[in-house]
């Protein structure tokens, strides 16, 4: 799964009323080269929250 697919999947999961939360694991900024993993995790979180904000 590439990051674009994950962003789309997390947005769609955020729109579902059955999904109440999200958990990120294995993010260690101390060993992250140029903060790539941390920035991607933030994008994932924002995508999920955007979906949650757009629930019907």
mmCIF entry with sequence, helices, sheets and N, C-alpha, C, O atoms, coordinates in Angstrom:
data_MODEL
# 
_entry.id   MODEL 
# 
_entity.id                         1 
_entity.type                       polymer 
_entity.pdbx_number_of_molecules   1 
# 
_entity_poly.entity_id                      1 
_entity_poly.type                           'polypeptide(L)' 
_entity_poly.nstd_linkage                   no 
_entity_poly.nstd_monomer                   no 
_entity_poly.pdbx_seq_one_letter_code       
;(UNK)(UNK)(UNK)(UNK)(UNK)(UNK)(UNK)(UNK)(UNK)(UNK)(UNK)(UNK)(UNK)(UNK)(UNK)(UNK)
(UNK)(UNK)(UNK)(UNK)(UNK)(UNK)(UNK)(UNK)(UNK)(UNK)(UNK)(UNK)(UNK)(UNK)(UNK)(UNK)
(UNK)(UNK)(UNK)(UNK)(UNK)(UNK)(UNK)(UNK)(UNK)(UNK)(UNK)(UNK)(UNK)(UNK)(UNK)(UNK)
(UNK)(UNK)(UNK)(UNK)(UNK)(UNK)(UNK)(UNK)
;
_entity_poly.pdbx_seq_one_letter_code_can   XXXXXXXXXXXXXXXXXXXXXXXXXXXXXXXXXXXXXXXXXXXXXXXXXXXXXXXX 
_entity_poly.pdbx_strand_id                 A 
# 
loop_
_entity_poly_seq.entity_id 
_entity_poly_seq.num 
_entity_poly_seq.mon_id 
_entity_poly_seq.hetero 
1 1  UNK n 
1 2  UNK n 
1 3  UNK n 
1 4  UNK n 
1 5  UNK n 
1 6  UNK n 
1 7  UNK n 
1 8  UNK n 
1 9  UNK n 
1 10 UNK n 
1 11 UNK n 
1 12 UNK n 
1 13 UNK n 
1 14 UNK n 
1 15 UNK n 
1 16 UNK n 
1 17 UNK n 
1 18 UNK n 
1 19 UNK n 
1 20 UNK n 
1 21 UNK n 
1 22 UNK n 
1 23 UNK n 
1 24 UNK n 
1 25 UNK n 
1 26 UNK n 
1 27 UNK n 
1 28 UNK n 
1 29 UNK n 
1 30 UNK n 
1 31 UNK n 
1 32 UNK n 
1 33 UNK n 
1 34 UNK n 
1 35 UNK n 
1 36 UNK n 
1 37 UNK n 
1 38 UNK n 
1 39 UNK n 
1 40 UNK n 
1 41 UNK n 
1 42 UNK n 
1 43 UNK n 
1 44 UNK n 
1 45 UNK n 
1 46 UNK n 
1 47 UNK n 
1 48 UNK n 
1 49 UNK n 
1 50 UNK n 
1 51 UNK n 
1 52 UNK n 
1 53 UNK n 
1 54 UNK n 
1 55 UNK n 
1 56 UNK n 
# 
_struct_asym.id          A 
_struct_asym.entity_id   1 
# 
loop_
_struct_conf.conf_type_id 
_struct_conf.id 
_struct_conf.pdbx_PDB_helix_id 
_struct_conf.beg_label_comp_id 
_struct_conf.beg_label_asym_id 
_struct_conf.beg_label_seq_id 
_struct_conf.pdbx_beg_PDB_ins_code 
_struct_conf.end_label_comp_id 
_struct_conf.end_label_asym_id 
_struct_conf.end_label_seq_id 
_struct_conf.pdbx_end_PDB_ins_code 
_struct_conf.beg_auth_comp_id 
_struct_conf.beg_auth_asym_id 
_struct_conf.beg_auth_seq_id 
_struct_conf.end_auth_comp_id 
_struct_conf.end_auth_asym_id 
_struct_conf.end_auth_seq_id 
_struct_conf.pdbx_PDB_helix_class 
_struct_conf.details 
_struct_conf.pdbx_PDB_helix_length 
HELX_P HELX_P1 AA1 UNK A 3  ? UNK A 15 ? UNK A 3  UNK A 15 1 ? 13 
HELX_P HELX_P2 AA2 UNK A 29 ? UNK A 31 ? UNK A 29 UNK A 31 5 ? 3  
HELX_P HELX_P3 AA3 UNK A 33 ? UNK A 35 ? UNK A 33 UNK A 35 5 ? 3  
HELX_P HELX_P4 AA4 UNK A 36 ? UNK A 53 ? UNK A 36 UNK A 53 1 ? 18 
# 
_struct_conf_type.id          HELX_P 
_struct_conf_type.criteria    ? 
_struct_conf_type.reference   ? 
# 
loop_
_atom_site.group_PDB 
_atom_site.id 
_atom_site.type_symbol 
_atom_site.label_atom_id 
_atom_site.label_alt_id 
_atom_site.label_comp_id 
_atom_site.label_asym_id 
_atom_site.label_entity_id 
_atom_site.label_seq_id 
_atom_site.pdbx_PDB_ins_code 
_atom_site.Cartn_x 
_atom_site.Cartn_y 
_atom_site.Cartn_z 
_atom_site.occupancy 
_atom_site.B_iso_or_equiv 
_atom_site.pdbx_formal_charge 
_atom_site.auth_seq_id 
_atom_site.auth_comp_id 
_atom_site.auth_asym_id 
_atom_site.auth_atom_id 
_atom_site.pdbx_PDB_model_num 
ATOM 1   N N  . UNK A 1 1  ? 0.851   -1.165 0.000  1.00 0.00 ? 1  UNK A N  1 
ATOM 2   C CA . UNK A 1 1  ? 0.000   0.000  0.000  1.00 0.00 ? 1  UNK A CA 1 
ATOM 3   C C  . UNK A 1 1  ? 0.903   1.235  0.000  1.00 0.00 ? 1  UNK A C  1 
ATOM 4   O O  . UNK A 1 1  ? 1.789   1.368  0.844  1.00 0.00 ? 1  UNK A O  1 
ATOM 5   N N  . UNK A 1 2  ? 0.672   2.117  -0.936 1.00 0.00 ? 2  UNK A N  1 
ATOM 6   C CA . UNK A 1 2  ? 1.465   3.348  -0.928 1.00 0.00 ? 2  UNK A CA 1 
ATOM 7   C C  . UNK A 1 2  ? 0.761   4.397  -0.063 1.00 0.00 ? 2  UNK A C  1 
ATOM 8   O O  . UNK A 1 2  ? -0.403  4.221  0.296  1.00 0.00 ? 2  UNK A O  1 
ATOM 9   N N  . UNK A 1 3  ? 1.454   5.477  0.271  1.00 0.00 ? 3  UNK A N  1 
ATOM 10  C CA . UNK A 1 3  ? 0.866   6.481  1.170  1.00 0.00 ? 3  UNK A CA 1 
ATOM 11  C C  . UNK A 1 3  ? -0.458  7.060  0.668  1.00 0.00 ? 3  UNK A C  1 
ATOM 12  O O  . UNK A 1 3  ? -1.345  7.353  1.470  1.00 0.00 ? 3  UNK A O  1 
ATOM 13  N N  . UNK A 1 4  ? -0.603  7.228  -0.652 1.00 0.00 ? 4  UNK A N  1 
ATOM 14  C CA . UNK A 1 4  ? -1.854  7.795  -1.186 1.00 0.00 ? 4  UNK A CA 1 
ATOM 15  C C  . UNK A 1 4  ? -3.030  6.865  -0.932 1.00 0.00 ? 4  UNK A C  1 
ATOM 16  O O  . UNK A 1 4  ? -4.129  7.323  -0.619 1.00 0.00 ? 4  UNK A O  1 
ATOM 17  N N  . UNK A 1 5  ? -2.808  5.568  -1.064 1.00 0.00 ? 5  UNK A N  1 
ATOM 18  C CA . UNK A 1 5  ? -3.872  4.603  -0.767 1.00 0.00 ? 5  UNK A CA 1 
ATOM 19  C C  . UNK A 1 5  ? -4.220  4.620  0.719  1.00 0.00 ? 5  UNK A C  1 
ATOM 20  O O  . UNK A 1 5  ? -5.390  4.531  1.091  1.00 0.00 ? 5  UNK A O  1 
ATOM 21  N N  . UNK A 1 6  ? -3.202  4.734  1.557  1.00 0.00 ? 6  UNK A N  1 
ATOM 22  C CA . UNK A 1 6  ? -3.440  4.778  2.999  1.00 0.00 ? 6  UNK A CA 1 
ATOM 23  C C  . UNK A 1 6  ? -4.207  6.041  3.389  1.00 0.00 ? 6  UNK A C  1 
ATOM 24  O O  . UNK A 1 6  ? -5.099  5.986  4.235  1.00 0.00 ? 6  UNK A O  1 
ATOM 25  N N  . UNK A 1 7  ? -3.869  7.174  2.781  1.00 0.00 ? 7  UNK A N  1 
ATOM 26  C CA . UNK A 1 7  ? -4.589  8.416  3.069  1.00 0.00 ? 7  UNK A CA 1 
ATOM 27  C C  . UNK A 1 7  ? -6.058  8.284  2.696  1.00 0.00 ? 7  UNK A C  1 
ATOM 28  O O  . UNK A 1 7  ? -6.935  8.706  3.450  1.00 0.00 ? 7  UNK A O  1 
ATOM 29  N N  . UNK A 1 8  ? -6.324  7.701  1.538  1.00 0.00 ? 8  UNK A N  1 
ATOM 30  C CA . UNK A 1 8  ? -7.704  7.500  1.099  1.00 0.00 ? 8  UNK A CA 1 
ATOM 31  C C  . UNK A 1 8  ? -8.442  6.540  2.033  1.00 0.00 ? 8  UNK A C  1 
ATOM 32  O O  . UNK A 1 8  ? -9.589  6.789  2.403  1.00 0.00 ? 8  UNK A O  1 
ATOM 33  N N  . UNK A 1 9  ? -7.788  5.451  2.409  1.00 0.00 ? 9  UNK A N  1 
ATOM 34  C CA . UNK A 1 9  ? -8.410  4.462  3.294  1.00 0.00 ? 9  UNK A CA 1 
ATOM 35  C C  . UNK A 1 9  ? -8.711  5.069  4.663  1.00 0.00 ? 9  UNK A C  1 
ATOM 36  O O  . UNK A 1 9  ? -9.777  4.822  5.225  1.00 0.00 ? 9  UNK A O  1 
ATOM 37  N N  . UNK A 1 10 ? -7.796  5.850  5.196  1.00 0.00 ? 10 UNK A N  1 
ATOM 38  C CA . UNK A 1 10 ? -8.018  6.458  6.505  1.00 0.00 ? 10 UNK A CA 1 
ATOM 39  C C  . UNK A 1 10 ? -9.136  7.498  6.456  1.00 0.00 ? 10 UNK A C  1 
ATOM 40  O O  . UNK A 1 10 ? -9.903  7.624  7.411  1.00 0.00 ? 10 UNK A O  1 
ATOM 41  N N  . UNK A 1 11 ? -9.236  8.234  5.365  1.00 0.00 ? 11 UNK A N  1 
ATOM 42  C CA . UNK A 1 11 ? -10.345 9.180  5.218  1.00 0.00 ? 11 UNK A CA 1 
ATOM 43  C C  . UNK A 1 11 ? -11.676 8.429  5.219  1.00 0.00 ? 11 UNK A C  1 
ATOM 44  O O  . UNK A 1 11 ? -12.622 8.811  5.907  1.00 0.00 ? 11 UNK A O  1 
ATOM 45  N N  . UNK A 1 12 ? -11.725 7.359  4.438  1.00 0.00 ? 12 UNK A N  1 
ATOM 46  C CA . UNK A 1 12 ? -12.965 6.578  4.365  1.00 0.00 ? 12 UNK A CA 1 
ATOM 47  C C  . UNK A 1 12 ? -13.303 5.945  5.707  1.00 0.00 ? 12 UNK A C  1 
ATOM 48  O O  . UNK A 1 12 ? -14.471 5.907  6.096  1.00 0.00 ? 12 UNK A O  1 
ATOM 49  N N  . UNK A 1 13 ? -12.297 5.448  6.418  1.00 0.00 ? 13 UNK A N  1 
ATOM 50  C CA . UNK A 1 13 ? -12.538 4.893  7.755  1.00 0.00 ? 13 UNK A CA 1 
ATOM 51  C C  . UNK A 1 13 ? -13.068 5.966  8.706  1.00 0.00 ? 13 UNK A C  1 
ATOM 52  O O  . UNK A 1 13 ? -13.920 5.693  9.550  1.00 0.00 ? 13 UNK A O  1 
ATOM 53  N N  . UNK A 1 14 ? -12.560 7.175  8.562  1.00 0.00 ? 14 UNK A N  1 
ATOM 54  C CA . UNK A 1 14 ? -13.021 8.267  9.411  1.00 0.00 ? 14 UNK A CA 1 
ATOM 55  C C  . UNK A 1 14 ? -14.478 8.608  9.194  1.00 0.00 ? 14 UNK A C  1 
ATOM 56  O O  . UNK A 1 14 ? -15.128 9.120  10.106 1.00 0.00 ? 14 UNK A O  1 
ATOM 57  N N  . UNK A 1 15 ? -15.008 8.342  8.018  1.00 0.00 ? 15 UNK A N  1 
ATOM 58  C CA . UNK A 1 15 ? -16.412 8.657  7.739  1.00 0.00 ? 15 UNK A CA 1 
ATOM 59  C C  . UNK A 1 15 ? -17.369 7.624  8.321  1.00 0.00 ? 15 UNK A C  1 
ATOM 60  O O  . UNK A 1 15 ? -18.572 7.876  8.400  1.00 0.00 ? 15 UNK A O  1 
ATOM 61  N N  . UNK A 1 16 ? -16.858 6.471  8.727  1.00 0.00 ? 16 UNK A N  1 
ATOM 62  C CA . UNK A 1 16 ? -17.726 5.404  9.241  1.00 0.00 ? 16 UNK A CA 1 
ATOM 63  C C  . UNK A 1 16 ? -18.057 5.625  10.719 1.00 0.00 ? 16 UNK A C  1 
ATOM 64  O O  . UNK A 1 16 ? -17.153 5.835  11.528 1.00 0.00 ? 16 UNK A O  1 
ATOM 65  N N  . UNK A 1 17 ? -19.342 5.582  11.078 1.00 0.00 ? 17 UNK A N  1 
ATOM 66  C CA . UNK A 1 17 ? -19.707 5.792  12.481 1.00 0.00 ? 17 UNK A CA 1 
ATOM 67  C C  . UNK A 1 17 ? -19.229 4.657  13.404 1.00 0.00 ? 17 UNK A C  1 
ATOM 68  O O  . UNK A 1 17 ? -19.130 4.861  14.614 1.00 0.00 ? 17 UNK A O  1 
ATOM 69  N N  . UNK A 1 18 ? -18.935 3.479  12.862 1.00 0.00 ? 18 UNK A N  1 
ATOM 70  C CA . UNK A 1 18 ? -18.459 2.362  13.686 1.00 0.00 ? 18 UNK A CA 1 
ATOM 71  C C  . UNK A 1 18 ? -17.036 2.589  14.192 1.00 0.00 ? 18 UNK A C  1 
ATOM 72  O O  . UNK A 1 18 ? -16.641 2.017  15.208 1.00 0.00 ? 18 UNK A O  1 
ATOM 73  N N  . UNK A 1 19 ? -16.274 3.410  13.501 1.00 0.00 ? 19 UNK A N  1 
ATOM 74  C CA . UNK A 1 19 ? -14.877 3.659  13.865 1.00 0.00 ? 19 UNK A CA 1 
ATOM 75  C C  . UNK A 1 19 ? -14.833 4.841  14.833 1.00 0.00 ? 19 UNK A C  1 
ATOM 76  O O  . UNK A 1 19 ? -15.236 5.952  14.490 1.00 0.00 ? 19 UNK A O  1 
ATOM 77  N N  . UNK A 1 20 ? -14.342 4.589  16.034 1.00 0.00 ? 20 UNK A N  1 
ATOM 78  C CA . UNK A 1 20 ? -14.323 5.621  17.065 1.00 0.00 ? 20 UNK A CA 1 
ATOM 79  C C  . UNK A 1 20 ? -12.931 6.190  17.327 1.00 0.00 ? 20 UNK A C  1 
ATOM 80  O O  . UNK A 1 20 ? -12.813 7.273  17.899 1.00 0.00 ? 20 UNK A O  1 
ATOM 81  N N  . UNK A 1 21 ? -11.886 5.490  16.926 1.00 0.00 ? 21 UNK A N  1 
ATOM 82  C CA . UNK A 1 21 ? -10.551 5.973  17.234 1.00 0.00 ? 21 UNK A CA 1 
ATOM 83  C C  . UNK A 1 21 ? -9.501  5.383  16.320 1.00 0.00 ? 21 UNK A C  1 
ATOM 84  O O  . UNK A 1 21 ? -9.788  4.549  15.461 1.00 0.00 ? 21 UNK A O  1 
ATOM 85  N N  . UNK A 1 22 ? -8.278  5.836  16.527 1.00 0.00 ? 22 UNK A N  1 
ATOM 86  C CA . UNK A 1 22 ? -7.157  5.440  15.686 1.00 0.00 ? 22 UNK A CA 1 
ATOM 87  C C  . UNK A 1 22 ? -5.911  5.419  16.562 1.00 0.00 ? 22 UNK A C  1 
ATOM 88  O O  . UNK A 1 22 ? -5.749  6.273  17.433 1.00 0.00 ? 22 UNK A O  1 
ATOM 89  N N  . UNK A 1 23 ? -5.041  4.457  16.337 1.00 0.00 ? 23 UNK A N  1 
ATOM 90  C CA . UNK A 1 23 ? -3.837  4.322  17.144 1.00 0.00 ? 23 UNK A CA 1 
ATOM 91  C C  . UNK A 1 23 ? -2.626  4.203  16.229 1.00 0.00 ? 23 UNK A C  1 
ATOM 92  O O  . UNK A 1 23 ? -2.597  3.358  15.334 1.00 0.00 ? 23 UNK A O  1 
ATOM 93  N N  . UNK A 1 24 ? -1.635  5.044  16.454 1.00 0.00 ? 24 UNK A N  1 
ATOM 94  C CA . UNK A 1 24 ? -0.379  4.973  15.697 1.00 0.00 ? 24 UNK A CA 1 
ATOM 95  C C  . UNK A 1 24 ? 0.694   4.399  16.607 1.00 0.00 ? 24 UNK A C  1 
ATOM 96  O O  . UNK A 1 24 ? 0.838   4.822  17.754 1.00 0.00 ? 24 UNK A O  1 
ATOM 97  N N  . UNK A 1 25 ? 1.443   3.441  16.094 1.00 0.00 ? 25 UNK A N  1 
ATOM 98  C CA . UNK A 1 25 ? 2.521   2.826  16.860 1.00 0.00 ? 25 UNK A CA 1 
ATOM 99  C C  . UNK A 1 25 ? 3.804   2.853  16.040 1.00 0.00 ? 25 UNK A C  1 
ATOM 100 O O  . UNK A 1 25 ? 3.780   3.031  14.822 1.00 0.00 ? 25 UNK A O  1 
ATOM 101 N N  . UNK A 1 26 ? 4.908   2.674  16.724 1.00 0.00 ? 26 UNK A N  1 
ATOM 102 C CA . UNK A 1 26 ? 6.232   2.567  16.091 1.00 0.00 ? 26 UNK A CA 1 
ATOM 103 C C  . UNK A 1 26 ? 6.662   3.848  15.386 1.00 0.00 ? 26 UNK A C  1 
ATOM 104 O O  . UNK A 1 26 ? 7.287   3.792  14.326 1.00 0.00 ? 26 UNK A O  1 
ATOM 105 N N  . UNK A 1 27 ? 6.338   4.987  15.956 1.00 0.00 ? 27 UNK A N  1 
ATOM 106 C CA . UNK A 1 27 ? 6.843   6.255  15.431 1.00 0.00 ? 27 UNK A CA 1 
ATOM 107 C C  . UNK A 1 27 ? 7.841   6.780  16.449 1.00 0.00 ? 27 UNK A C  1 
ATOM 108 O O  . UNK A 1 27 ? 7.473   7.119  17.574 1.00 0.00 ? 27 UNK A O  1 
ATOM 109 N N  . UNK A 1 28 ? 9.098   6.846  16.051 1.00 0.00 ? 28 UNK A N  1 
ATOM 110 C CA . UNK A 1 28 ? 10.150  7.304  16.944 1.00 0.00 ? 28 UNK A CA 1 
ATOM 111 C C  . UNK A 1 28 ? 10.905  8.449  16.272 1.00 0.00 ? 28 UNK A C  1 
ATOM 112 O O  . UNK A 1 28 ? 11.814  8.203  15.479 1.00 0.00 ? 28 UNK A O  1 
ATOM 113 N N  . UNK A 1 29 ? 10.544  9.694  16.574 1.00 0.00 ? 29 UNK A N  1 
ATOM 114 C CA . UNK A 1 29 ? 11.204  10.829 15.931 1.00 0.00 ? 29 UNK A CA 1 
ATOM 115 C C  . UNK A 1 29 ? 12.709  10.886 16.172 1.00 0.00 ? 29 UNK A C  1 
ATOM 116 O O  . UNK A 1 29 ? 13.431  11.514 15.398 1.00 0.00 ? 29 UNK A O  1 
ATOM 117 N N  . UNK A 1 30 ? 13.187  10.244 17.224 1.00 0.00 ? 30 UNK A N  1 
ATOM 118 C CA . UNK A 1 30 ? 14.622  10.272 17.528 1.00 0.00 ? 30 UNK A CA 1 
ATOM 119 C C  . UNK A 1 30 ? 15.449  9.563  16.460 1.00 0.00 ? 30 UNK A C  1 
ATOM 120 O O  . UNK A 1 30 ? 16.608  9.918  16.244 1.00 0.00 ? 30 UNK A O  1 
ATOM 121 N N  . UNK A 1 31 ? 14.877  8.575  15.795 1.00 0.00 ? 31 UNK A N  1 
ATOM 122 C CA . UNK A 1 31 ? 15.621  7.837  14.771 1.00 0.00 ? 31 UNK A CA 1 
ATOM 123 C C  . UNK A 1 31 ? 15.042  8.056  13.368 1.00 0.00 ? 31 UNK A C  1 
ATOM 124 O O  . UNK A 1 31 ? 15.422  7.364  12.423 1.00 0.00 ? 31 UNK A O  1 
ATOM 125 N N  . UNK A 1 32 ? 14.143  8.999  13.242 1.00 0.00 ? 32 UNK A N  1 
ATOM 126 C CA . UNK A 1 32 ? 13.481  9.277  11.973 1.00 0.00 ? 32 UNK A CA 1 
ATOM 127 C C  . UNK A 1 32 ? 14.347  10.212 11.125 1.00 0.00 ? 32 UNK A C  1 
ATOM 128 O O  . UNK A 1 32 ? 14.641  11.334 11.537 1.00 0.00 ? 32 UNK A O  1 
ATOM 129 N N  . UNK A 1 33 ? 14.747  9.755  9.963  1.00 0.00 ? 33 UNK A N  1 
ATOM 130 C CA . UNK A 1 33 ? 15.578  10.561 9.072  1.00 0.00 ? 33 UNK A CA 1 
ATOM 131 C C  . UNK A 1 33 ? 14.726  11.675 8.465  1.00 0.00 ? 33 UNK A C  1 
ATOM 132 O O  . UNK A 1 33 ? 13.754  11.404 7.760  1.00 0.00 ? 33 UNK A O  1 
ATOM 133 N N  . UNK A 1 34 ? 15.088  12.912 8.736  1.00 0.00 ? 34 UNK A N  1 
ATOM 134 C CA . UNK A 1 34 ? 14.397  14.109 8.220  1.00 0.00 ? 34 UNK A CA 1 
ATOM 135 C C  . UNK A 1 34 ? 12.908  14.130 8.573  1.00 0.00 ? 34 UNK A C  1 
ATOM 136 O O  . UNK A 1 34 ? 12.122  14.782 7.885  1.00 0.00 ? 34 UNK A O  1 
ATOM 137 N N  . UNK A 1 35 ? 12.517  13.435 9.624  1.00 0.00 ? 35 UNK A N  1 
ATOM 138 C CA . UNK A 1 35 ? 11.135  13.422 10.114 1.00 0.00 ? 35 UNK A CA 1 
ATOM 139 C C  . UNK A 1 35 ? 10.118  12.928 9.084  1.00 0.00 ? 35 UNK A C  1 
ATOM 140 O O  . UNK A 1 35 ? 8.951   13.319 9.134  1.00 0.00 ? 35 UNK A O  1 
ATOM 141 N N  . UNK A 1 36 ? 10.543  12.085 8.164  1.00 0.00 ? 36 UNK A N  1 
ATOM 142 C CA . UNK A 1 36 ? 9.648   11.601 7.115  1.00 0.00 ? 36 UNK A CA 1 
ATOM 143 C C  . UNK A 1 36 ? 8.499   10.788 7.702  1.00 0.00 ? 36 UNK A C  1 
ATOM 144 O O  . UNK A 1 36 ? 7.341   11.010 7.348  1.00 0.00 ? 36 UNK A O  1 
ATOM 145 N N  . UNK A 1 37 ? 8.807   9.851  8.592  1.00 0.00 ? 37 UNK A N  1 
ATOM 146 C CA . UNK A 1 37 ? 7.775   9.002  9.175  1.00 0.00 ? 37 UNK A CA 1 
ATOM 147 C C  . UNK A 1 37 ? 6.825   9.814  10.043 1.00 0.00 ? 37 UNK A C  1 
ATOM 148 O O  . UNK A 1 37 ? 5.612   9.604  9.997  1.00 0.00 ? 37 UNK A O  1 
ATOM 149 N N  . UNK A 1 38 ? 7.354   10.724 10.822 1.00 0.00 ? 38 UNK A N  1 
ATOM 150 C CA . UNK A 1 38 ? 6.520   11.551 11.688 1.00 0.00 ? 38 UNK A CA 1 
ATOM 151 C C  . UNK A 1 38 ? 5.584   12.428 10.866 1.00 0.00 ? 38 UNK A C  1 
ATOM 152 O O  . UNK A 1 38 ? 4.409   12.563 11.209 1.00 0.00 ? 38 UNK A O  1 
ATOM 153 N N  . UNK A 1 39 ? 6.078   13.019 9.800  1.00 0.00 ? 39 UNK A N  1 
ATOM 154 C CA . UNK A 1 39 ? 5.235   13.865 8.944  1.00 0.00 ? 39 UNK A CA 1 
ATOM 155 C C  . UNK A 1 39 ? 4.148   13.052 8.255  1.00 0.00 ? 39 UNK A C  1 
ATOM 156 O O  . UNK A 1 39 ? 3.015   13.512 8.117  1.00 0.00 ? 39 UNK A O  1 
ATOM 157 N N  . UNK A 1 40 ? 4.491   11.858 7.827  1.00 0.00 ? 40 UNK A N  1 
ATOM 158 C CA . UNK A 1 40 ? 3.493   11.002 7.189  1.00 0.00 ? 40 UNK A CA 1 
ATOM 159 C C  . UNK A 1 40 ? 2.431   10.584 8.196  1.00 0.00 ? 40 UNK A C  1 
ATOM 160 O O  . UNK A 1 40 ? 1.250   10.516 7.854  1.00 0.00 ? 40 UNK A O  1 
ATOM 161 N N  . UNK A 1 41 ? 2.831   10.305 9.424  1.00 0.00 ? 41 UNK A N  1 
ATOM 162 C CA . UNK A 1 41 ? 1.862   9.948  10.463 1.00 0.00 ? 41 UNK A CA 1 
ATOM 163 C C  . UNK A 1 41 ? 0.903   11.101 10.728 1.00 0.00 ? 41 UNK A C  1 
ATOM 164 O O  . UNK A 1 41 ? -0.288  10.878 10.945 1.00 0.00 ? 41 UNK A O  1 
ATOM 165 N N  . UNK A 1 42 ? 1.405   12.314 10.711 1.00 0.00 ? 42 UNK A N  1 
ATOM 166 C CA . UNK A 1 42 ? 0.542   13.486 10.889 1.00 0.00 ? 42 UNK A CA 1 
ATOM 167 C C  . UNK A 1 42 ? -0.444  13.595 9.733  1.00 0.00 ? 42 UNK A C  1 
ATOM 168 O O  . UNK A 1 42 ? -1.620  13.887 9.951  1.00 0.00 ? 42 UNK A O  1 
ATOM 169 N N  . UNK A 1 43 ? 0.019   13.366 8.513  1.00 0.00 ? 43 UNK A N  1 
ATOM 170 C CA . UNK A 1 43 ? -0.884  13.397 7.359  1.00 0.00 ? 43 UNK A CA 1 
ATOM 171 C C  . UNK A 1 43 ? -1.952  12.323 7.470  1.00 0.00 ? 43 UNK A C  1 
ATOM 172 O O  . UNK A 1 43 ? -3.113  12.562 7.140  1.00 0.00 ? 43 UNK A O  1 
ATOM 173 N N  . UNK A 1 44 ? -1.562  11.134 7.937  1.00 0.00 ? 44 UNK A N  1 
ATOM 174 C CA . UNK A 1 44 ? -2.532  10.059 8.141  1.00 0.00 ? 44 UNK A CA 1 
ATOM 175 C C  . UNK A 1 44 ? -3.576  10.478 9.179  1.00 0.00 ? 44 UNK A C  1 
ATOM 176 O O  . UNK A 1 44 ? -4.773  10.272 8.978  1.00 0.00 ? 44 UNK A O  1 
ATOM 177 N N  . UNK A 1 45 ? -3.124  11.063 10.280 1.00 0.00 ? 45 UNK A N  1 
ATOM 178 C CA . UNK A 1 45 ? -4.038  11.481 11.327 1.00 0.00 ? 45 UNK A CA 1 
ATOM 179 C C  . UNK A 1 45 ? -5.002  12.552 10.805 1.00 0.00 ? 45 UNK A C  1 
ATOM 180 O O  . UNK A 1 45 ? -6.203  12.488 11.068 1.00 0.00 ? 45 UNK A O  1 
ATOM 181 N N  . UNK A 1 46 ? -4.483  13.523 10.073 1.00 0.00 ? 46 UNK A N  1 
ATOM 182 C CA . UNK A 1 46 ? -5.328  14.583 9.532  1.00 0.00 ? 46 UNK A CA 1 
ATOM 183 C C  . UNK A 1 46 ? -6.334  14.044 8.515  1.00 0.00 ? 46 UNK A C  1 
ATOM 184 O O  . UNK A 1 46 ? -7.465  14.524 8.449  1.00 0.00 ? 46 UNK A O  1 
ATOM 185 N N  . UNK A 1 47 ? -5.937  13.069 7.740  1.00 0.00 ? 47 UNK A N  1 
ATOM 186 C CA . UNK A 1 47 ? -6.851  12.465 6.776  1.00 0.00 ? 47 UNK A CA 1 
ATOM 187 C C  . UNK A 1 47 ? -7.999  11.761 7.503  1.00 0.00 ? 47 UNK A C  1 
ATOM 188 O O  . UNK A 1 47 ? -9.160  11.901 7.120  1.00 0.00 ? 47 UNK A O  1 
ATOM 189 N N  . UNK A 1 48 ? -7.669  11.008 8.546  1.00 0.00 ? 48 UNK A N  1 
ATOM 190 C CA . UNK A 1 48 ? -8.697  10.343 9.338  1.00 0.00 ? 48 UNK A CA 1 
ATOM 191 C C  . UNK A 1 48 ? -9.634  11.363 9.982  1.00 0.00 ? 48 UNK A C  1 
ATOM 192 O O  . UNK A 1 48 ? -10.854 11.203 9.932  1.00 0.00 ? 48 UNK A O  1 
ATOM 193 N N  . UNK A 1 49 ? -9.076  12.401 10.582 1.00 0.00 ? 49 UNK A N  1 
ATOM 194 C CA . UNK A 1 49 ? -9.900  13.410 11.242 1.00 0.00 ? 49 UNK A CA 1 
ATOM 195 C C  . UNK A 1 49 ? -10.752 14.191 10.247 1.00 0.00 ? 49 UNK A C  1 
ATOM 196 O O  . UNK A 1 49 ? -11.862 14.612 10.573 1.00 0.00 ? 49 UNK A O  1 
ATOM 197 N N  . UNK A 1 50 ? -10.243 14.381 9.054  1.00 0.00 ? 50 UNK A N  1 
ATOM 198 C CA . UNK A 1 50 ? -11.039 15.038 8.011  1.00 0.00 ? 50 UNK A CA 1 
ATOM 199 C C  . UNK A 1 50 ? -12.250 14.202 7.661  1.00 0.00 ? 50 UNK A C  1 
ATOM 200 O O  . UNK A 1 50 ? -13.349 14.733 7.500  1.00 0.00 ? 50 UNK A O  1 
ATOM 201 N N  . UNK A 1 51 ? -12.062 12.903 7.542  1.00 0.00 ? 51 UNK A N  1 
ATOM 202 C CA . UNK A 1 51 ? -13.179 12.003 7.288  1.00 0.00 ? 51 UNK A CA 1 
ATOM 203 C C  . UNK A 1 51 ? -14.165 12.021 8.431  1.00 0.00 ? 51 UNK A C  1 
ATOM 204 O O  . UNK A 1 51 ? -15.377 12.007 8.219  1.00 0.00 ? 51 UNK A O  1 
ATOM 205 N N  . UNK A 1 52 ? -13.649 12.053 9.632  1.00 0.00 ? 52 UNK A N  1 
ATOM 206 C CA . UNK A 1 52 ? -14.521 12.095 10.813 1.00 0.00 ? 52 UNK A CA 1 
ATOM 207 C C  . UNK A 1 52 ? -15.327 13.392 10.863 1.00 0.00 ? 52 UNK A C  1 
ATOM 208 O O  . UNK A 1 52 ? -16.493 13.383 11.256 1.00 0.00 ? 52 UNK A O  1 
ATOM 209 N N  . UNK A 1 53 ? -14.724 14.480 10.474 1.00 0.00 ? 53 UNK A N  1 
ATOM 210 C CA . UNK A 1 53 ? -15.422 15.769 10.461 1.00 0.00 ? 53 UNK A CA 1 
ATOM 211 C C  . UNK A 1 53 ? -16.517 15.819 9.407  1.00 0.00 ? 53 UNK A C  1 
ATOM 212 O O  . UNK A 1 53 ? -17.471 16.586 9.537  1.00 0.00 ? 53 UNK A O  1 
ATOM 213 N N  . UNK A 1 54 ? -16.385 15.009 8.370  1.00 0.00 ? 54 UNK A N  1 
ATOM 214 C CA . UNK A 1 54 ? -17.362 14.998 7.283  1.00 0.00 ? 54 UNK A CA 1 
ATOM 215 C C  . UNK A 1 54 ? -18.389 13.868 7.404  1.00 0.00 ? 54 UNK A C  1 
ATOM 216 O O  . UNK A 1 54 ? -19.046 13.520 6.422  1.00 0.00 ? 54 UNK A O  1 
ATOM 217 N N  . UNK A 1 55 ? -18.528 13.301 8.592  1.00 0.00 ? 55 UNK A N  1 
ATOM 218 C CA . UNK A 1 55 ? -19.538 12.259 8.788  1.00 0.00 ? 55 UNK A CA 1 
ATOM 219 C C  . UNK A 1 55 ? -20.917 12.821 8.537  1.00 0.00 ? 55 UNK A C  1 
ATOM 220 O O  . UNK A 1 55 ? -21.188 13.990 8.811  1.00 0.00 ? 55 UNK A O  1 
ATOM 221 N N  . UNK A 1 56 ? -21.792 11.970 8.007  1.00 0.00 ? 56 UNK A N  1 
ATOM 222 C CA . UNK A 1 56 ? -23.160 12.404 7.733  1.00 0.00 ? 56 UNK A CA 1 
ATOM 223 C C  . UNK A 1 56 ? -24.092 11.936 8.803  1.00 0.00 ? 56 UNK A C  1 
ATOM 224 O O  . UNK A 1 56 ? -25.290 12.208 8.741  1.00 0.00 ? 56 UNK A O  1 
# 
